[in-house]
């Protein structure tokens, strides 16, 4: 069993803490309110989610706990913080996300593991675990006709929104954009979308996003039977099963969207392949990755 420590109010705490804890007979400690969700008390395996708290980790380690840290997207946040002071900064020292109190690390893709490895004395202490889908099982869209192209996520991580919306409208379709606050809102937004779009151009600020952010945006679409056109995040290439249309320029995006929206047979094939890719990142399978981790630490 595992105790996850994080912020209940953040999506990271909900997705990589509370939802996993419920599947592995664990519990969640909300660091903001110092209260437990689930049975009270810390288990022998403890995983800090996104924010590492040295004083608490030191106390738990003195009680014999194994201390883990799920890095998630902290390197991205740290770089953006640096760029607020020095806009030309393009890299951070990955040693800043490590601590001698930490027994093992979790990252969301292989590229993150490669970057973290030189900062950690033992590579076997780094585990790659992708993010799980919002839906617990793969699902199909009930309607066959395409009506809405959509994006779900932070507004500043969708580039060329006006141009995309204008092109979608020219196809006789509507465009939807949303940033959910919780799992229920995420599922409601997914239900509105027939074709997914994820578009982010690489620059000094977005390079870390493309390289180190998780697979969740794409996997959520794939799990729900939504064919997707997207920029190639490293996590998409690793866990997306080549079951999407890659578009790394606005022209490529328009061409790909036109193809997906107009060709039903092609959409059906993308949906089929997307379901196959999403199967491995269903919550029940990601929970098994945590059980394997427990046996390894």
C-alpha positions in Angstrom: 0.0 0.0 0.0 1.1 3.6 -0.7 0.4 7.0 0.8 0.4 9.7 -1.8 1.2 13.2 -0.6 0.0 16.2 -2.6 -2.5 19.0 -3.0 -6.1 17.8 -3.3 -7.1 21.0 -5.1 -4.6 20.4 -8.0 -5.2 18.1 -10.9 -1.8 16.5 -10.2 -3.0 15.5 -6.7 -6.3 14.2 -8.0 -4.9 12.3 -11.0 -1.5 11.0 -9.7 -2.6 10.7 -6.1 -6.2 10.2 -5.2 -7.3 8.2 -8.2 -4.3 5.9 -8.0 -4.6 5.5 -4.2 -8.1 4.2 -4.6 -6.8 1.5 -6.9 -3.9 0.3 -4.9 -5.5 0.1 -1.4 -3.6 3.2 -0.5 -4.5 6.7 0.9 -3.9 10.3 0.2 -2.5 13.0 2.5 -3.5 16.5 1.5 -0.5 18.7 2.3 -2.6 21.8 2.2 -4.9 20.8 5.0 -2.7 18.1 6.7 -5.6 15.7 6.5 -6.1 12.2 5.0 -8.4 10.9 2.4 -9.0 7.3 3.1 -7.6 5.5 6.2 -5.5 7.8 8.4 -1.8 7.1 8.9 1.2 6.8 6.6 2.1 3.6 4.8 5.6 2.4 4.5 5.8 3.5 0.9 5.2 7.3 0.5 5.1 9.2 -2.8 5.2 12.9 -2.9 3.2 14.2 -6.0 4.7 17.1 -7.8 5.7 19.1 -4.7 8.4 17.6 -2.5 8.3 18.6 1.2 11.8 17.9 2.7 10.8 18.4 6.4 7.9 15.9 6.1 10.0 13.5 4.1 12.7 13.6 6.8 10.2 12.8 9.5 8.7 9.9 7.6 12.0 8.5 6.6 13.0 8.5 10.3 10.0 6.3 10.9 11.2 3.8 8.3 9.2 4.9 5.3 10.5 4.6 1.7 10.3 8.0 0.1 9.3 8.4 -3.5 8.9 11.6 -5.6 6.6 11.8 -8.7 8.3 14.6 -10.6 5.4 15.0 -13.1 6.0 18.4 -14.8 8.1 20.2 -12.2 11.0 20.7 -14.6 8.6 22.6 -16.9 7.4 24.8 -14.0 10.9 25.4 -12.8 12.0 26.5 -16.3 9.1 28.9 -16.6 9.9 30.3 -13.2 13.4 30.9 -14.3 12.2 32.5 -17.6 10.1 35.0 -15.6 13.5 36.4 -14.4 15.7 35.5 -17.4 13.6 35.1 -20.6 16.4 33.6 -22.7 16.9 30.6 -20.3 16.2 27.3 -22.1 17.4 24.7 -19.6 17.3 24.0 -15.9 19.7 22.0 -13.7 17.7 18.8 -13.1 19.6 18.3 -9.8 17.1 20.9 -8.4 14.3 18.2 -8.5 16.3 15.7 -6.5 17.0 15.3 -2.8 19.1 12.9 -0.7 16.0 11.9 1.2 14.3 10.5 -1.9 14.7 6.7 -2.4 13.0 6.5 -5.8 11.6 8.8 -8.5 8.7 8.5 -10.9 8.7 10.3 -14.3 6.1 10.3 -17.1 8.3 9.5 -20.1 11.7 8.1 -21.1 13.1 11.5 -22.1 12.5 12.7 -18.5 14.3 9.7 -17.2 17.2 10.3 -19.5 17.5 13.9 -18.2 17.1 12.9 -14.5 19.6 10.0 -14.7 22.8 12.1 -14.4 21.4 13.8 -11.3 20.5 10.5 -9.5 23.2 8.0 -8.4 21.3 4.9 -9.4 19.2 4.7 -12.6 17.2 1.7 -11.2 15.6 4.2 -8.8 13.8 6.0 -11.6 10.5 4.5 -12.8 8.6 5.6 -15.9 4.9 5.5 -15.4 2.6 7.3 -17.9 -0.6 9.1 -16.9 -3.9 7.1 -17.0 -7.0 8.0 -19.0 -9.9 9.9 -17.6 -12.3 7.1 -18.6 -11.9 3.8 -16.9 -12.6 1.8 -20.1 -12.3 2.5 -23.8 -15.6 3.9 -25.3 -17.1 4.7 -28.7 -18.8 7.8 -29.8 -22.5 7.1 -30.3 -23.0 9.6 -33.2 -21.3 9.0 -36.5 -21.4 12.6 -37.9 -18.6 15.0 -37.0 -19.9 18.2 -35.4 -17.2 19.5 -33.0 -13.5 19.8 -33.1 -12.1 20.5 -29.7 -9.1 21.0 -27.3 -9.0 20.3 -23.5 -6.2 21.8 -21.5 -4.5 25.0 -20.4 -5.5 27.8 -22.8 -1.9 29.0 -23.3 -0.9 25.5 -24.5 -3.0 25.7 -27.6 -1.3 27.9 -30.2 -2.9 29.5 -33.2 -6.4 29.1 -31.6 -8.0 31.8 -33.8 -6.7 30.3 -37.0 -7.7 26.8 -36.0 -11.2 27.9 -35.0 -11.6 29.8 -38.3 -10.5 26.7 -40.3 -12.8 24.4 -38.4 -15.7 26.8 -39.0 -14.8 26.8 -42.7 -15.4 23.1 -42.7 -18.9 23.7 -41.3 -18.0 22.5 -37.8 -17.9 24.1 -34.4 -14.9 24.5 -32.2 -14.8 23.8 -28.4 -12.1 24.7 -25.9 -12.1 23.9 -22.2 -9.9 23.6 -19.1 -11.6 21.2 -16.6 -11.4 21.6 -12.8 -12.0 18.0 -12.0 -12.6 14.5 -13.4 -16.3 15.0 -13.9 -15.8 18.2 -15.9 -13.1 16.5 -18.0 -15.4 13.7 -18.9 -18.2 16.1 -19.7 -15.9 18.0 -22.1 -14.6 14.9 -23.7 -18.3 14.0 -24.5 -18.7 17.2 -26.5 -15.8 16.6 -28.9 -15.7 14.5 -32.0 -12.2 15.2 -33.3 -9.4 16.3 -31.0 -6.7 18.8 -31.6 -3.6 19.6 -29.7 -1.2 22.1 -31.2 1.8 23.7 -29.7 4.7 25.2 -31.7 8.2 24.7 -30.3 10.0 27.7 -28.9 12.1 28.6 -25.8 9.1 28.4 -23.5 7.3 25.4 -25.0 10.3 23.1 -25.6 10.1 21.6 -22.1 6.3 21.3 -22.5 6.7 19.2 -25.6 9.5 17.1 -24.2 8.4 16.5 -20.6 4.7 16.9 -20.2 2.6 13.7 -19.9 0.5 11.8 -22.4 -2.8 12.6 -20.8 -4.4 14.9 -23.4 -3.9 12.4 -26.3 -4.7 9.3 -24.2 -8.0 10.8 -23.0 -9.1 11.4 -26.6 -7.9 8.0 -27.7 -9.7 6.2 -24.9 -13.0 8.0 -25.7 -12.8 7.1 -29.4 -11.8 10.6 -30.6 -9.5 10.7 -33.6 -6.8 13.3 -32.9 -4.5 15.7 -34.7 -1.6 16.8 -32.6 1.8 18.2 -32.2 4.2 15.4 -31.3 4.9 15.6 -27.5 7.6 13.1 -26.5 4.9 11.3 -24.4 2.6 11.1 -27.4 5.3 9.4 -29.4 6.1 7.0 -26.6 2.5 6.1 -25.5 0.3 7.1 -28.4 0.9 4.0 -30.5 1.2 6.0 -33.7 -2.6 6.3 -33.5 -2.9 10.0 -34.2 -2.1 12.4 -37.1 1.1 14.4 -36.3 1.0 18.1 -37.2 4.0 20.2 -36.2 3.0 23.2 -38.3 -0.2 25.1 -38.8 -0.4 24.1 -42.5 0.1 20.4 -41.5 -2.6 20.8 -38.9 -5.1 22.1 -41.3 -4.4 19.4 -43.9 -4.7 16.7 -41.2 -7.9 18.1 -39.8 -9.4 18.3 -43.2 -8.6 14.6 -43.8 -9.9 13.4 -40.5 -13.1 15.4 -40.6 -14.0 14.4 -44.2 -12.9 10.7 -44.3 -15.0 8.5 -42.1 -13.1 5.3 -42.9 -9.9 7.0 -41.9 -11.4 8.3 -38.7 -12.6 4.8 -37.9 -9.1 3.4 -38.4 -7.6 6.1 -36.1 -10.3 5.3 -33.4 -9.4 1.6 -33.6 -5.7 2.2 -33.3 -6.3 4.8 -30.6 -8.2 2.3 -28.5 -5.4 -0.2 -28.7 -2.9 2.5 -27.6 -5.2 3.7 -24.7 -5.6 0.2 -23.4 -2.2 0.1 -21.8 -2.8 3.4 -20.0 -6.2 2.6 -18.5 -6.3 3.3 -14.7 -6.4 -0.4 -13.9 -3.2 -1.1 -15.9 -1.3 2.0 -14.5 -2.3 0.8 -11.0 -0.4 -2.4 -11.8 2.7 -0.3 -12.6 2.6 1.0 -9.1 2.2 -2.5 -7.7 5.3 -3.5 -9.6 7.1 -0.5 -8.3 6.3 -1.6 -4.7 8.0 -4.9 -5.4 11.1 -3.3 -6.8 11.8 -0.7 -4.1 
